[in-house]
């Protein structure tokens, strides 16, 4: 749950101590996040962080990825969560807060404390002193105001625009002194500190354009940026956490084929790979030189149907498709069972926000046929689902859907397209397509994926009742009432939206055992400030 207003996970009294104990705060944040998460079902496995040995400075960490986009930029507010760009942008820019995976607890980052008025409409953040940007400029409240106003400018295309503009006007951001920023919201938002830790809220200097000048306060500085090819970042010698980072540089290369990507790690060309094919998990476990990083249910794969395009303009068609899915069969075929089943809900079943009556729906072939017949498709229906190899198992998921939907008279054509053009040309454009999403608080995922007219509303689900529930949940401070509201909202999107979700995926990365201190995080992908090479 989000921390209650006035209690920023430790209180405002921590501000002075935080500035003196920056490194110990980082040690606490990095070292205990996994333990905190383990109790909530959102496992955060950090084997390297627990490794013995003295950290060493120097060296270059070589990363390989398969997910990229030609349209990706160095602007953190518009990043789409593409795997190849997230580690670069999220280690170049810092955010006001840090979200502890799975617990929804919020810890200080560029902000050392925060408090809210009783109605959660006014949030005051105190900034950490002594922080400098990569260009040497000291961090001030004007930089935070500039960065958030950038999100609020619709022309900039921020993926967080719909989330933030619904409750904040640019004029509502005040900077009473260099280390205080005040957000005067138009409505209460009990989750605002959580939003301040999401990856679209990176802070950069007042007056700069992050698309042209990627300047942050993070542990690394972006040296080169080449969409669809890779990037390089180098150590920030003036990082605000004393003694960090350890690495001289980090380099990432895009490799289209997932198996070739893993081979690059096993043969020594690379040090670490993002999400690996699930068929390779067992063989990697037998390799004494490699280590797996696993996050339980870190991501969900979806298959979305655009309600503005035929045949999905008839809600009965979407409902019939979702009704006919055998989730267990699809999960086994797509990811070798390495995940957690869900009933079209973008939260894990053991999450307190999961609708209690939803469960995991069994396939209903007869019911699906009846719905299709009522919609004018008594002889069945042909559909095409567009996909790309942007995440392990995502293409296999569509192949499995083709198999399980056929008995209901739903004939699926699998349209596999190149990964480097998928996000720009196909996602959000085709009538039906796949995608993947990192685990998020219900408020955040509902804002991004389901709110009417949100930039990433995959199913074009426009429902004022849902919008009202999102608003109510966001302004309700009572945890029990808030939980009930979000459960109702999640139940609605599971039953009525065009987004189908059969399972949440365990995120599995692989690295050489010499890679130490890396934290795999579902929000910001890789935390590299304490990474080192043995």
C-alpha positions as CSV (number, residue, x, y, z in Angstrom):
1,X,0.0,0.0,0.0
2,X,1.0,3.6,-0.4
3,X,2.3,5.3,2.7
4,X,-0.3,7.4,4.5
5,X,-0.1,11.2,4.0
6,X,2.3,12.9,6.5
7,X,4.3,9.6,6.9
8,X,6.8,9.4,4.0
9,X,8.1,5.9,5.0
10,X,10.1,7.2,7.9
11,X,8.9,10.7,8.4
12,X,10.0,14.2,7.7
13,X,12.4,14.1,10.6
14,X,14.6,11.8,8.5
15,X,15.6,14.7,6.2
16,X,18.8,15.8,7.9
17,X,20.0,12.3,8.7
18,X,19.3,11.2,5.1
19,X,21.7,13.9,3.7
20,X,24.4,12.6,6.0
21,X,23.8,8.9,5.4
22,X,23.2,8.7,1.7
23,X,25.3,5.6,1.3
24,X,23.7,3.7,4.1
25,X,20.3,4.6,2.8
26,X,21.3,3.1,-0.5
27,X,22.6,0.0,1.2
28,X,19.3,-0.4,3.0
29,X,17.3,0.3,-0.1
30,X,19.3,-2.2,-2.2
31,X,19.8,-4.8,0.4
32,X,16.4,-5.2,1.8
33,X,14.1,-4.7,-1.2
34,X,14.2,-8.3,-2.0
35,X,13.3,-9.4,1.5
36,X,10.4,-7.0,1.7
37,X,9.1,-8.1,-1.7
38,X,9.3,-11.8,-0.9
39,X,6.4,-11.6,1.6
40,X,4.0,-10.1,-0.9
41,X,4.3,-12.6,-3.8
42,X,6.3,-10.3,-6.0
43,X,9.6,-12.0,-5.6
44,X,12.7,-9.9,-6.2
45,X,15.7,-12.2,-6.4
46,X,19.0,-10.4,-6.1
47,X,21.7,-13.1,-5.9
48,X,24.6,-10.8,-6.8
49,X,23.7,-8.4,-4.1
50,X,24.2,-11.2,-1.6
51,X,27.5,-12.4,-3.0
52,X,30.5,-12.3,-0.8
53,X,33.7,-10.4,-1.7
54,X,34.9,-6.9,-1.7
55,X,33.5,-4.7,-4.5
56,X,36.1,-3.5,-7.0
57,X,36.1,-0.4,-9.1
58,X,36.6,-0.4,-12.8
59,X,35.6,-2.4,-15.8
60,X,32.8,-2.4,-18.4
61,X,29.6,-4.4,-18.1
62,X,28.4,-5.7,-21.4
63,X,24.6,-6.2,-21.8
64,X,22.5,-7.7,-24.6
65,X,18.8,-7.2,-25.4
66,X,16.2,-8.3,-27.9
67,X,13.6,-5.6,-27.4
68,X,14.1,-2.2,-29.1
69,X,12.3,0.4,-31.1
70,X,13.4,2.9,-33.8
71,X,11.2,5.5,-32.1
72,X,12.7,5.4,-28.7
73,X,14.3,8.6,-27.4
74,X,16.5,9.6,-24.5
75,X,13.6,11.5,-22.9
76,X,12.6,9.5,-19.7
77,X,9.1,10.9,-19.7
78,X,8.2,9.3,-23.0
79,X,10.1,6.0,-22.6
80,X,7.8,3.1,-23.3
81,X,9.5,0.5,-21.1
82,X,11.5,-1.0,-24.0
83,X,14.0,-3.3,-22.5
84,X,17.1,-2.0,-24.3
85,X,16.5,1.6,-23.2
86,X,15.3,1.2,-19.6
87,X,18.6,0.4,-18.0
88,X,20.2,3.4,-19.8
89,X,17.6,5.9,-19.0
90,X,16.9,4.7,-15.5
91,X,20.5,4.8,-14.5
92,X,21.0,8.2,-16.2
93,X,18.1,9.9,-14.5
94,X,16.9,9.8,-10.9
95,X,13.4,10.1,-9.5
96,X,12.0,11.7,-6.4
97,X,11.2,8.4,-4.8
98,X,12.0,4.7,-5.1
99,X,9.2,2.0,-5.0
100,X,10.1,-1.1,-3.1
101,X,8.9,-3.9,-5.5
102,X,5.8,-5.7,-4.4
103,X,5.2,-3.8,-1.1
104,X,4.2,-0.5,-2.6
105,X,6.3,1.1,0.1
106,X,8.1,4.2,-1.0
107,X,11.6,5.3,0.0
108,X,13.5,8.5,-0.5
109,X,15.6,9.2,-3.6
110,X,16.1,12.8,-4.8
111,X,13.4,13.7,-2.2
112,X,14.4,13.0,1.3
113,X,10.9,13.5,2.7
114,X,7.4,14.4,1.8
115,X,4.1,15.2,3.4
116,X,0.5,15.8,2.3
117,X,-2.5,17.8,3.5
118,X,-5.4,15.8,5.0
119,X,-7.2,15.7,1.7
120,X,-4.1,14.5,-0.2
121,X,-4.4,17.4,-2.6
122,X,-1.2,19.2,-1.7
123,X,2.1,17.3,-1.6
124,X,5.3,19.0,-0.4
125,X,8.6,17.3,-1.2
126,X,11.9,18.3,0.4
127,X,14.9,17.7,-1.9
128,X,18.2,16.1,-1.1
129,X,21.0,18.7,-0.8
130,X,24.4,18.4,-2.5
131,X,23.1,16.6,-5.6
132,X,24.6,17.7,-8.9
133,X,23.6,17.0,-12.5
134,X,26.1,15.5,-14.9
135,X,26.9,19.0,-16.2
136,X,27.8,20.2,-12.7
137,X,24.6,22.2,-12.1
138,X,23.2,21.7,-8.5
139,X,19.7,20.1,-8.3
140,X,17.0,22.6,-7.3
141,X,13.2,22.6,-7.1
142,X,13.1,24.4,-10.4
143,X,14.5,21.4,-12.1
144,X,11.8,19.2,-10.6
145,X,9.1,21.7,-11.7
146,X,10.6,21.8,-15.2
147,X,10.6,18.0,-15.5
148,X,7.0,17.6,-14.3
149,X,5.8,20.4,-16.5
150,X,7.4,18.6,-19.4
151,X,5.1,15.6,-18.7
152,X,2.1,18.0,-18.6
153,X,2.9,19.4,-22.1
154,X,0.8,17.1,-24.3
155,X,3.0,18.0,-27.3
156,X,5.9,16.2,-25.7
157,X,4.1,12.9,-25.9
158,X,4.8,11.6,-22.4
159,X,3.2,8.3,-21.6
160,X,2.4,9.7,-18.1
161,X,0.5,12.7,-19.5
162,X,-3.0,11.1,-19.0
163,X,-2.1,10.0,-15.5
164,X,-0.7,13.4,-14.4
165,X,-2.8,15.9,-16.4
166,X,-6.0,14.6,-14.8
167,X,-5.0,16.0,-11.4
168,X,-2.2,18.6,-11.9
169,X,-2.0,21.8,-13.9
170,X,1.5,23.3,-14.7
171,X,0.7,26.4,-12.6
172,X,0.0,24.1,-9.6
173,X,3.7,23.3,-9.2
174,X,5.4,25.7,-6.8
175,X,9.0,26.2,-5.8
176,X,9.0,28.2,-2.5
177,X,12.8,27.6,-2.0
178,X,15.6,25.8,-3.9
179,X,15.0,22.5,-2.0
180,X,11.2,22.5,-1.7
181,X,8.7,21.6,-4.4
182,X,5.0,21.7,-3.8
183,X,2.3,20.0,-6.0
184,X,-1.1,21.5,-5.7
185,X,-3.4,18.8,-7.2
186,X,-6.9,19.4,-8.4
187,X,-8.0,16.3,-6.6
188,X,-6.6,14.1,-3.9
189,X,-4.1,11.4,-4.8
190,X,-3.0,9.1,-2.0
191,X,-0.6,7.4,-4.4
192,X,1.3,10.5,-5.6
193,X,4.6,9.4,-4.0
194,X,4.3,6.1,-5.9
195,X,3.8,8.0,-9.2
196,X,6.9,10.0,-8.3
197,X,9.0,6.8,-8.4
198,X,7.8,5.5,-11.8
199,X,10.2,5.4,-14.6
200,X,8.6,8.3,-16.6
201,X,9.4,10.8,-13.8
202,X,13.2,11.2,-14.3
203,X,14.5,14.6,-13.3
204,X,16.7,16.8,-15.6
205,X,17.9,20.4,-15.5
206,X,15.6,23.4,-15.9
207,X,15.5,24.6,-19.5
208,X,17.0,21.5,-21.1
209,X,15.4,19.1,-23.6
210,X,16.2,15.4,-22.7
211,X,15.7,14.3,-26.3
212,X,18.7,16.5,-27.2
213,X,20.7,16.7,-23.9
214,X,20.2,13.6,-21.7
215,X,21.5,15.1,-18.5
216,X,20.5,13.5,-15.2
217,X,21.8,13.0,-11.6
218,X,22.1,9.2,-11.9
219,X,25.2,7.0,-11.3
220,X,26.0,7.0,-15.1
221,X,26.1,9.5,-17.9
222,X,24.8,8.6,-21.3
223,X,27.7,8.7,-23.8
224,X,26.0,7.3,-26.9
225,X,22.5,6.5,-27.9
226,X,21.6,4.7,-31.1
227,X,18.0,3.3,-31.2
228,X,17.9,-0.3,-32.6
229,X,21.7,-0.7,-32.1
230,X,22.6,0.0,-28.5
231,X,24.0,2.6,-26.1
232,X,26.9,3.3,-23.8
233,X,27.0,5.1,-20.5
234,X,30.0,6.0,-18.3
235,X,30.6,6.6,-14.6
236,X,29.3,9.8,-13.1
237,X,32.3,10.9,-11.0
238,X,30.1,13.3,-9.0
239,X,27.3,10.9,-8.1
240,X,25.5,11.9,-4.9
241,X,26.1,8.5,-3.2
242,X,29.6,8.5,-2.0
243,X,31.9,5.9,-3.5
244,X,29.5,4.8,-6.3
245,X,29.2,3.6,-8.9
246,X,31.9,1.0,-9.2
247,X,31.9,0.3,-13.0
248,X,33.7,2.5,-15.5
249,X,31.0,2.0,-18.1
250,X,28.1,0.0,-19.3
251,X,27.4,-1.0,-22.9
252,X,24.3,-2.5,-24.4
253,X,23.9,-4.2,-27.8
254,X,20.6,-5.1,-29.5
255,X,20.5,-8.7,-30.8
256,X,17.3,-9.7,-32.6
257,X,17.3,-13.4,-32.0
258,X,16.7,-14.4,-28.3
259,X,18.8,-17.6,-28.6
260,X,21.7,-15.8,-30.1
261,X,21.5,-13.3,-27.3
262,X,21.9,-16.0,-24.6
263,X,24.7,-17.5,-26.6
264,X,26.5,-14.2,-26.4
265,X,26.6,-14.6,-22.6
266,X,27.5,-18.3,-22.6
267,X,30.4,-17.9,-25.1
268,X,31.8,-14.8,-23.3
269,X,30.9,-12.0,-25.7
270,X,28.5,-10.4,-23.2
271,X,28.2,-10.4,-19.4
272,X,24.4,-10.3,-18.9
273,X,21.2,-10.8,-20.9
274,X,17.7,-9.6,-20.2
275,X,14.7,-12.0,-20.4
276,X,15.8,-15.4,-21.7
277,X,13.9,-18.0,-23.6
278,X,12.2,-20.2,-21.0
279,X,13.3,-23.3,-22.9
280,X,16.9,-22.5,-21.9
281,X,16.3,-22.2,-18.1
282,X,17.2,-25.8,-17.2
283,X,20.4,-25.9,-19.3
284,X,21.6,-22.6,-17.8
285,X,21.0,-23.9,-14.3
286,X,23.6,-26.6,-15.2
287,X,26.2,-24.1,-16.2
288,X,28.5,-23.4,-13.3
289,X,29.7,-20.1,-14.8
290,X,26.2,-18.6,-15.0
291,X,23.6,-17.3,-12.6
292,X,19.9,-16.7,-13.1
293,X,18.0,-13.7,-11.8
294,X,14.3,-14.4,-11.2
295,X,11.4,-12.1,-10.4
296,X,8.1,-13.9,-9.7
297,X,5.3,-12.5,-11.8
298,X,7.3,-9.4,-12.7
299,X,5.5,-9.0,-16.1
300,X,2.3,-9.9,-17.7
301,X,1.8,-10.6,-21.4
302,X,-1.4,-9.5,-22.9
303,X,-3.4,-9.8,-26.1
304,X,-5.5,-6.7,-26.8
305,X,-8.4,-6.1,-29.1
306,X,-9.2,-2.6,-30.3
307,X,-12.9,-1.9,-29.6
308,X,-12.8,0.9,-32.3
309,X,-11.9,-1.6,-35.0
310,X,-14.0,-4.5,-36.5
311,X,-14.8,-7.1,-35.4
312,X,-14.1,-6.0,-31.9
313,X,-16.6,-3.1,-32.0
314,X,-19.0,-5.7,-30.8
315,X,-18.1,-6.4,-27.2
316,X,-19.5,-9.9,-27.5
317,X,-16.7,-10.9,-29.8
318,X,-14.1,-9.8,-27.3
319,X,-15.9,-11.6,-24.4
320,X,-16.2,-14.8,-26.5
321,X,-12.5,-14.8,-27.2
322,X,-11.5,-14.3,-23.6
323,X,-14.1,-16.9,-22.5
324,X,-12.7,-19.6,-24.7
325,X,-9.1,-19.3,-23.5
326,X,-7.6,-22.2,-21.6
327,X,-5.1,-20.2,-19.5
328,X,-3.2,-23.1,-18.1
329,X,-2.5,-24.6,-21.5
330,X,-1.4,-21.2,-22.9
331,X,0.9,-20.5,-20.0
332,X,2.6,-23.9,-20.3
333,X,3.0,-23.6,-24.1
334,X,4.2,-20.0,-24.0
335,X,6.5,-19.9,-21.0
336,X,7.0,-23.5,-19.9
337,X,4.8,-22.9,-16.8
338,X,7.2,-20.2,-15.5
339,X,4.5,-17.8,-14.3
340,X,1.3,-17.3,-12.3
341,X,-2.2,-17.7,-13.8
342,X,-4.6,-14.7,-13.7
343,X,-8.2,-14.0,-14.8
344,X,-7.5,-11.0,-17.1
345,X,-6.4,-9.0,-14.0
346,X,-3.2,-7.0,-14.2
347,X,-2.3,-7.9,-10.6
348,X,-1.2,-11.2,-9.1
349,X,-3.9,-13.4,-7.6
350,X,-2.4,-13.1,-4.1
351,X,-2.3,-9.3,-4.3
352,X,-4.7,-7.7,-1.9
353,X,-6.2,-5.7,-4.8
354,X,-7.2,-8.8,-6.8
355,X,-11.0,-9.1,-7.1
356,X,-11.9,-11.8,-4.6
357,X,-14.6,-13.3,-6.7
358,X,-12.7,-13.4,-10.0
359,X,-10.5,-16.4,-9.5
360,X,-9.1,-18.1,-12.7
361,X,-11.9,-18.6,-15.2
362,X,-12.1,-22.0,-16.8
363,X,-12.5,-22.1,-20.6
364,X,-16.2,-22.1,-21.7
365,X,-16.3,-23.2,-25.3
366,X,-20.1,-23.5,-25.5
367,X,-20.5,-20.1,-24.0
368,X,-18.1,-18.6,-26.4
369,X,-19.8,-20.1,-29.4
370,X,-23.2,-18.8,-28.2
371,X,-21.8,-15.3,-27.8
372,X,-20.3,-15.4,-31.3
373,X,-23.6,-16.6,-32.8
374,X,-25.4,-13.8,-31.0
375,X,-22.9,-11.4,-32.6
376,X,-23.6,-12.7,-36.1
377,X,-20.8,-15.2,-36.3
378,X,-22.6,-18.5,-36.0
379,X,-20.1,-20.1,-38.4
380,X,-17.1,-18.8,-36.4
381,X,-14.8,-15.9,-37.0
382,X,-11.3,-15.3,-38.4
383,X,-9.0,-13.0,-36.6
384,X,-5.4,-11.9,-36.9
385,X,-3.2,-11.2,-33.9
386,X,0.0,-9.2,-34.6
387,X,3.0,-9.9,-32.4
388,X,6.8,-9.7,-32.3
389,X,9.7,-11.3,-30.4
390,X,9.9,-8.5,-27.9
391,X,9.6,-10.8,-24.8
392,X,10.3,-14.5,-24.3
393,X,7.1,-16.5,-24.9
394,X,5.1,-13.7,-26.4
395,X,5.0,-15.2,-29.9
396,X,4.4,-18.7,-28.5
397,X,1.5,-17.2,-26.5
398,X,-0.3,-16.3,-29.8
399,X,0.5,-19.7,-31.3
400,X,-1.1,-21.3,-28.2
401,X,-4.1,-19.0,-28.5
402,X,-4.5,-20.2,-32.1
403,X,-4.8,-23.8,-30.8
404,X,-7.1,-23.2,-27.8
405,X,-9.5,-20.9,-29.6
406,X,-10.1,-23.1,-32.6
407,X,-12.6,-25.4,-30.9
408,X,-14.8,-22.3,-30.3
409,X,-14.7,-21.5,-34.0
410,X,-12.2,-18.7,-33.6
411,X,-9.5,-19.1,-36.3
412,X,-6.3,-17.2,-35.4
413,X,-3.7,-16.0,-37.9
414,X,-0.4,-15.3,-36.3
415,X,1.1,-12.1,-37.8
416,X,4.7,-12.0,-36.6
417,X,6.5,-8.7,-37.5
418,X,10.1,-7.4,-36.9
419,X,10.8,-6.3,-33.3
420,X,12.4,-3.0,-34.3
421,X,9.3,-1.7,-36.0
422,X,6.6,-3.4,-33.9
423,X,6.3,-0.6,-31.2
424,X,6.0,2.2,-33.8
425,X,4.0,0.5,-36.6
426,X,1.9,-2.2,-35.0
427,X,1.3,-1.8,-31.3
428,X,-1.8,0.4,-30.7
429,X,-2.5,0.4,-34.4
430,X,-3.5,-3.1,-35.5
431,X,-7.0,-4.4,-34.6
432,X,-5.4,-7.1,-32.3
433,X,-1.9,-7.3,-31.0
434,X,0.3,-8.4,-28.1
435,X,2.2,-6.5,-25.5
436,X,3.9,-6.8,-22.1
437,X,3.7,-4.7,-18.9
438,X,5.8,-4.5,-15.8
439,X,4.1,-5.1,-12.5
440,X,2.5,-1.8,-11.2
441,X,0.3,-0.5,-8.4
442,X,-3.4,-0.7,-9.5
443,X,-3.7,3.0,-9.7
444,X,-0.8,3.3,-12.1
445,X,-1.7,0.4,-14.4
446,X,-5.4,1.5,-14.5
447,X,-4.3,5.0,-15.5
448,X,-1.9,3.8,-18.2
449,X,-3.7,0.8,-19.8
450,X,-7.4,1.4,-19.1
451,X,-8.4,5.0,-18.4
452,X,-10.4,6.6,-21.2
453,X,-8.2,8.3,-23.8
454,X,-4.9,7.3,-22.0
455,X,-2.1,7.2,-24.5
456,X,-1.6,3.5,-24.0
457,X,-5.2,2.4,-23.8
458,X,-4.6,-0.8,-25.8
459,X,-8.3,-1.9,-25.9
460,X,-9.7,1.6,-26.5
461,X,-11.8,0.9,-23.5
462,X,-13.7,4.2,-22.8
463,X,-15.8,3.9,-19.7
464,X,-16.7,6.9,-17.5
465,X,-17.6,4.5,-14.6
466,X,-14.1,3.1,-14.6
467,X,-12.6,6.6,-14.7
468,X,-14.7,7.5,-11.7
469,X,-13.5,4.4,-9.8
470,X,-9.8,5.2,-10.6
471,X,-10.4,8.8,-9.3
472,X,-12.2,7.5,-6.2
473,X,-9.5,4.9,-5.4
474,X,-6.8,7.5,-5.9
475,X,-8.4,10.0,-3.5
476,X,-9.4,7.6,-0.8
477,X,-7.0,7.5,2.1
478,X,-8.7,4.7,4.1
479,X,-6.8,1.5,3.0
480,X,-9.9,-0.8,3.4
481,X,-12.1,1.5,1.3
482,X,-9.4,2.1,-1.2
483,X,-8.8,-1.7,-1.7
484,X,-12.5,-2.2,-2.3
485,X,-12.6,0.5,-4.9
486,X,-9.6,-0.8,-6.8
487,X,-11.0,-4.4,-6.6
488,X,-14.2,-3.2,-8.3
489,X,-12.2,-1.4,-11.0
490,X,-10.0,-4.4,-11.7
491,X,-13.0,-6.7,-11.9
492,X,-14.6,-4.3,-14.4
493,X,-11.6,-4.3,-16.8
494,X,-11.2,-8.0,-16.4
495,X,-14.8,-8.6,-17.5
496,X,-15.4,-5.8,-20.0
497,X,-12.1,-4.4,-21.5
498,X,-10.4,-5.7,-24.7
499,X,-7.3,-6.7,-22.8
500,X,-6.8,-10.4,-22.3
501,X,-4.3,-11.6,-19.6
502,X,-3.8,-15.3,-19.1
503,X,-0.7,-15.2,-16.8
504,X,2.0,-13.1,-15.2
505,X,5.5,-14.1,-16.2
506,X,8.5,-14.8,-14.1
507,X,11.2,-12.4,-15.3
508,X,14.4,-14.4,-15.8
509,X,17.7,-12.8,-16.6
510,X,21.1,-14.6,-17.0
511,X,24.6,-13.3,-16.1
512,X,28.1,-14.5,-15.7
513,X,28.9,-15.2,-12.1
514,X,31.6,-12.5,-12.2
515,X,28.8,-10.0,-12.4
516,X,28.1,-8.8,-8.8
517,X,25.8,-6.2,-7.1
518,X,23.2,-6.0,-9.9
519,X,19.6,-5.6,-8.8
520,X,16.8,-6.6,-11.2
521,X,13.8,-4.4,-10.6
522,X,10.4,-4.7,-12.2
523,X,10.0,-0.9,-12.4
524,X,13.3,0.3,-13.7
525,X,14.8,-3.0,-15.0
526,X,18.4,-2.9,-13.7
527,X,19.8,-1.0,-10.8
528,X,23.5,-0.7,-11.6
529,X,25.0,1.8,-9.1
530,X,26.4,-1.0,-7.0
531,X,27.3,-3.4,-9.9
532,X,30.9,-4.6,-10.1
533,X,32.9,-7.3,-11.9
534,X,34.8,-9.9,-9.8
